[in-house]
């Protein structure tokens, strides 16, 4: 998986490319832990995310909990296959998806 980071003031956008699974979730988790201080707006751009596993969902849940305390999180450009996983797991009920 590739993570492309763009920061502008208190806004952070992470573009995810590839697969977010057991092998790559720790990388995203580490990236988020290291860069969320002072962030009030987090955008996850999933346009190029091909797959997400339960390990990836756990990282998104953790990021959502963190951002609920300090601002807002938006998930954008979700592919149909990933959206189906969000729907089945109930993540589409609490994530802000655009």
Residue, then its C-alpha position, 0 to 999 in steps of 0.5 A: x500500500x502507498x500513502x500520499x500525505x498532503x497537509x495544509x494547516x490543520x487539514x490533512x489528506x491521506x490518499x491510499x493506494x493498493x490494499x489495506x489489509x493485515x500486512x499494511x494496516x500497521x503502516x497506516x496506523x503508524x502514519x496516523x499516530x505520527x501526524x494527527x496532532x493538531x489536525x482538525x480535518x482529516x480526509x481519507x481519499x480511497x479512490x485507489x484503494x482496491x481492498x480493505x480487510x478487518x485490520x484496515x477497518x480497525x485502523x479507520x475506526x481508531x482514526x474516527x474515534x481520534x478525530x471525533x475528539x479533535x475535529x472531523x474525518x471524511x472518507x472520499x472517493x470510495x470504490x464500490x467494492x470497498x463501499x460494499x464492505x462498509x455497508x456490510x460491516x455497518x461502517x457506512x452508518x458512522x463514517x462520513x462518506x462523500 
